[in-house]
Amino acid sequence: MTQGAILPTVVSFAIPLLIGSLFQTLYNTVDTLIIGNFVGTEALAAVGACNSPMLILLSVMLGLSGGVSVLVSQVFGSGDARKVERVIATANGFFLLSVVPITVCAVLLIEPLLSIINIQDVARGHAVMYLSVVFGGLVGAYGYNLNSGILRGLGDSRSPLLFLLVAFIVNVVLDLFFVLVMGWGVFGVSIATVSAQVVSWLYSLHHIKRHYSHLNYRVFTLRVDGELIKRMISLSLPMVVNHAVFSVGFLFYYRFVIGLGSAYMAGYSIAGKLENMTWLPISSLGMAAVTFAGQNAGAGKVDALSKGARLFTKTAVLFNLTTAAVTLLFGRWLLGLFSPDQAVVDAGYRYLTFLMPFYWVYAIIHMLTSFMNGVGDVRVPTWITMIMFWVVRVPLAWYISSNYPGSYLHLAYPASWIIGCTLTVAYFMTGRWKRQVTAIAVTGSDQKSISHRAA
């Protein structure tokens, strides 16, 4: 991504990511479709309530894999093949050291997280069962995300698509078998999810060893470089916090949604699936932006970074305006595929009407944040995310839910986006994020200063 025209390079990289994101969304959507149509509204609401606790766990995995991807892309952009191999070996060692503690902590947090949401009765039993299985088997999801992050850092967006395709096929087949044939309900869906993730992870290991033999990738060998671990954590930790703040904010927000009743809970859940579909092009561009920024930062190409940031952001806004319009136009029909309950459909569409007209604002935040993360400026975006959620969205949702009826609390979304976009653009325009380009280093002895090129 350091050579040639930006747009063709980005498009060729982003298209497999977009298709992969589509399969990821369909992967989760199949669970919702089957539960909503063959298990019931209570189960649908329960699994929908599990999204927020699962986002917290996912935030840890995405943060860690994101830090690895940034570091791999920066080192790859500098052209040092030996450093790339050491980074990947260290990332794998960190995975082996952290997977068990993260799994244990996740399982222990199930009850406290569900207490925050305040989910009760039958729905709580379904939620505990679902999360116990998914959290207990997170090794597959963690391993898949880490391997995908490594390959994206190397500029390979096609291989992660294959991993997701495998997971999608396995999940659909097992969902249908466990729910329709075995009659296992929510338990069957959770088992299918974990099984598909593990199969995808194992396939990713086989793929890397076969097609990237020069990396000497060994799964169960601890080869950890202390300096690289420090650098990896310095990049990953703010990303973990950023994603976690985002996810915990959703957790508290969902508490307000639950107060509106089961129909609103279910409607909010299925509308979130359509929202994810709308977000796919922006998410894919964001992942491409991280890799683009990381490789060009490693190569010291500051001009390409500035030009790329403008191009990525304009493209994201255009895509988002288009997908948001389509979502609103066909929203009721699409929501009806998930549930025959008209009250659920009405609640879901109400949520979409509050969000979709302002989604382009969030697209700007996401693209600029992706660029800053790619060059290693991960702290300021984290603070902005905290302000968006804990200073604006959650307090405003609490105030609205306490003083106004129905789903007006969803106004907290666009309000937080407008504040977050203003802060993000203002910081990006200062150019301070470019200072990270002059400070990229992997180890103390191998430090590569490129300040003369960034001046």
N, C-alpha and C positions, 0 to 999 in steps of 0.2 A: 504493500500500500504506500510505498514511498516513491514509486515510479509511475510515470504516465499520467493521463488525464484522470481527474478525481472522480467525476460522475460515473463513467463506465466501470471503473474499478470498484467503486462503492456499490453500484447496482448488482454487479456479478457476485459480490460478497454478501449483500443483504438479501437477495432473493432466496437462497437456501435457508437463511435465518428466518425469513418470513414464512416459508413453507413449514419449517420446523416449529415455529411458534403456533402456526395453525394446527398442527398435529398435537402440540402440547395443550392447546385450548380444547380441541376436540376430545383429547384424552380425558380431561376433567369434565367436559360437557356430557360425555357418554354416561358417566356415573350419575349425573343429575337427571338426565333423560330417563334412565332406567328406574331410578328411585322415585321420581315424580310420577311416572306412569304405572309402575308395577308394585311399589311399596306403600306410598301414601304421603299426604301433606306433612304429617308430623315428622316422618323420617326425612323428607325433603328439607324441612326447616332445620332439623338437627344437623344434617350434613352441611347445610349452608352456614350454620353457626360455627362449624368446624373450620371454615375458611380462614377466619381471623387468627385462631391459635396456630393453624398450619402456616400462615404467612410469617409468623414470628420465627418458627423453625426454618422456614425457607429463607428468611432474611439472613440467618447465620450462614447457610450454605452458599447463598448468592454472594454475600459479602466476601467469604473466603475464596470462592472460585473467581470472583471479580478481581480481587487483589492479585491472585495468581495470574490471571489473564493479562492484567495490566503489566505486571513485571515481565512476563514472557514476551509480550509485544514490544516493550521497550528494549529488552536485551536482543531480541530478534532484529529489531530495527537498527541496532548498533552494529550488527554483522558478526557478533562473536558466538560461534556455534557451540564452543565448549561451555560458555556461560549458560546458554539455553539448556543444555543437558543437565547442568548442575541445578538450575532453577527447577526443572521438572522433577528431578530426583528428590529435591528438598520438599517440593509440594506433595509428592507421594508419601514421603516420610511423615510429614505433618498430618496428612489424612489418617495414616495408621495410628498416630499418637492421639488424635482428637476424636475419632469416630465413636469410641466407647463412652468417654465422658459426656459427649454431646447427646448420645442416645439416652443415657441414664438421666441426665438433667431434663430432657424433653419429656420423658415418661413421668417423672416426678412433678412436672409443672402442669399436667393435664387438669387436675382438680382445681388448683388456684386459677388457671386461665378461664375455665368454665364458670368459676364463681364470679369472676369479673364481668363476664357476659350476662350472668344471672339467668342462665337457661335452666328450666325446671322440668320436673315430671318425666313423662315418657321420652321427650326429646333429649333430656339430659342423659338418659341411659343409652340411647342410640349414639350420642356424641362421645361419651366415654369409651364405648366399644370401638367406634371408628378411629378415634385418636390413639387409643392404646395399640392397635394393630399398626397404624401408619407410622407413629413415632417409634415404636419398637423395631420397625424394619427400615429405618431411614438410611442404612448403609448403602442401599441401591441408589437412592436419590442423591445422596451426598457424593458418592463415587462418580455417578453420571455427570453431575454438575461440574465437578472438579476436572474430569477428563475433557468435557466440552469446553471449559474455560481455557485449558491448555491449548487445544487445537485452534480455538478462535484467536488466541494470541499469536499463533503461528500463521494465521491468515487462512485457515481451513474452516470454512463454514459448512461444507458439504457433509463431512463425516458426522457432526452432531445431528444433522438431519436424519441420517441413517439410524442413529441410536434412538431418536424419537419415533421413527417409523416402526421400529421393532417393538418399542414400548406400547405404542398405540394399538398395534395389531394384537399383541398379547393381552392387553387390557380389555379390548372389546370382546374377544373370544371368552375370556375368563369371566367378565361381567355377565354376559348372557348365560354362561353355564352355571355359575354360582347362584345367580338370582332367579332365573327362569326355570332351570332344571332342578337345582338343589334346594331352592327356596330359602337361601340363607340371608336374604335381605341386606341390611346395612353391613353386616359382618362379611358377606360374600363380596360386596363392592370393595371393602377395605383390603381383603385378602388379594383380590384381583389387582388392586393398585400397587401394593407392595411387591407382588410377584412380577408384575410388568417392569417395575423400576429395577429390581435385582437383575432380571434378564437383560435389560438394556445396559446396565453397568458392566456385566460380564462380557457382553458383546463389544462394548467400547474397549475393554482391556485387550480382547483378542484382536480388534481392529488396529489399535495402536502398535501392538507388538508386531503385527504382520506388515503394516504399511509405514511404520516409523521405527524400523529396527535400529537406525543410527542413533536414536535417542537412548538406547540401552535401558528401556523402561522395565523396571522390575517391581512387581506389585508388593511383595512381602519382604522387601529388603529395605532396612532403614539406612538411608544415606542422606544425612541432614547437615547442611552447611549453616553454622550459627549466624553468620552475617546475613546470609540470604533469608533466614527465618525472621530476623529483625526487620529487614526491609519488607518482607512479605506481610508481616503483621502490621507494620506501619501503614501499608496501603490497604490491607483488608479490614483492620479494626474500625476505622471511620466508616467504611462501607457497610460493615455489619451493623454499626450503630445507626447509620442512615436508614437502612432497610428495617431495622428493629423499631425505630421511632415511627416509621411509616406503618408498620404492622401493629404495634401496640395502640397507635392512634385508631386504627380500624377496630381493634378489640373494644375500646371504650365507646367508639361510635356505634358499634353493633348493639351495645347495651341500650342505647336510646331507641334503636330500631325495634328491639324486642318488646319495648314498652308499647308499641303500636299494635301488637298481636301477631298471631301465626301467619295470617295472610300477608301482612307486610314483611315478615321475616322471609317467607318463601319468595315473595315478589322481589325483594331486595337481592336474594340469592340468585335467582335466575336472570335478573337484569344484569347482575355482575358478570354473568357468562357472555351476554351480548356486548357489554362494555369491554370485556377482554378481547373479543373479536375486533371491535373498533380500534383497539389499541395495538393490534398486531403490527401494522406497518411501522408505527413509531417505535415500538419495542425493538424491532429488527434493525431499524436505522440507528437506534441508540447503541446496540451491541456493536454494529459496524463502526460507529463513531469512536467508541472506546479503543477498538483495535487500530483504527486509522490514526487517532491521536497518539496512542502509545508508540506505534512504529515510527511515526514522523518525529515525535519527541526524542526517541532514541537516536534518530538520524540527524537531529538538530535542525529540522526544516520548519522554522517558525512561520514563514510566509505561507506554506502549505496548510499549517494549522489554522491560521486566521481565515484563509480562503475556504477551507473545508467547513469551518464552523458556520459561516454564512450560508453555504450551499446546503449543508445538512438541515439547518433550521428552516430554511424556506421550503425545502422538500417535505419536511415533517408537517409543517402547517398545511400545505396543500393536500397531502394525503389525509390529514385528520379532518379537514373540513368536508372532504368527499365522503369518508366513511361515516362521519357523524350524521350527515344528511341522509344517507342510505339507512342507517340504523333507526332514525326517527320515522322515516317513511314506511318501513316494513316492521317496525318494532312490535306492534300488537300481534301481528301474525306470527312472528318468530317466538314471542313469549308464550303464545298459545301452544307451541309444540312441546313446551316443557310441562305445562299444567293445564288441565281442562277447567280449573277453577277461575271464574271471571274476576273474582276479587283479587286473586293472586296476580293475574295479568294486569289489572288496573293499577295495582300497587307498583309493579315492576315498571310499567310505562311511565308512571308519575316520576319515578326516580330518574329515568332516562331523560325526561324533558327538562329536568333541572340541570343535568350534567352536560349533555351533548352540545348545546350551543356554546359552551365555554371550554370545550376540550382542547381546542387549539392553543389556549393559554398554557395548559399543562404540557403540551407538546414542546413549547419553547423552553420551559423549565427543564424537561427531560433531556433535550438535545444538548443544551449548554452544559448541564451537569455531566453528561456523558463525556463531553470533551474535556472538562476539567478533571474528571476521574482518570481519563486516559493519560493525561500528562502527569498525574500524581497529586493534583490539588484536590484532596478529598475531604478536608476539614471544613472549609467554608460551606460547601453544599450541604454538609451534615447539619451545621448550625441553621441554615435556611430551612431545611426540612423540619427541624425542631420547632422553629417559629411558626411554620405553616400549620403544624398539627396541634401543638400544645399552647400556642398563644392565640391562634385564630380558630382552627376548625373545631376542636373538642369543646372549648368554652362557648363558642357560638352555637354549636349544636345543643349543648346543655341549656343555654338561654332560650333558644327557639322552642325546644321540646317542652320547656317549663311554662311557656307563655302563649304558644300558638298551637292549634290543633293539627292533626294529620302529619303529612310528610314534608312540611315546610322546613324541617331540620336539614333537608338535603341542600338548602341554600348555603350551608356552611362549606360545601365543596368549592363552588366557584369563588366564594369570598377568599378562601385560603389560597386558591390558585393565583388570584390577582395579586395578592400580597407577595406570594412566593416568586411570581414572575418578575415583579418590580425589583425585588432584592437581587434575584439572580442576574437579570440583565444589567443592573447597575454595577454589580461586582465584576461581571464579565467585561464590561466596557472599560473598567479601570486598567485591564491588561495585566493585573498582578498575577493571574494564573500562569502567565508565560514565564515567570521566574522559576517555576518548577523545571522548565526545559533545561536550564543551566545547571541544575543540581542533581540530575539523574545519575545515580551510582548504584552498583550492585554489591560490591564488596570494597572494603577500604583499600586493599592492595590493587584492585582492578578498576578503581574509580576512573570514569571517563568524563572529563569536563568538556562541555561543548559551548562554553560561554562566549567564545570568540565568534561562533557562528550565530548565536542568538542575540548578540549585541545590536 
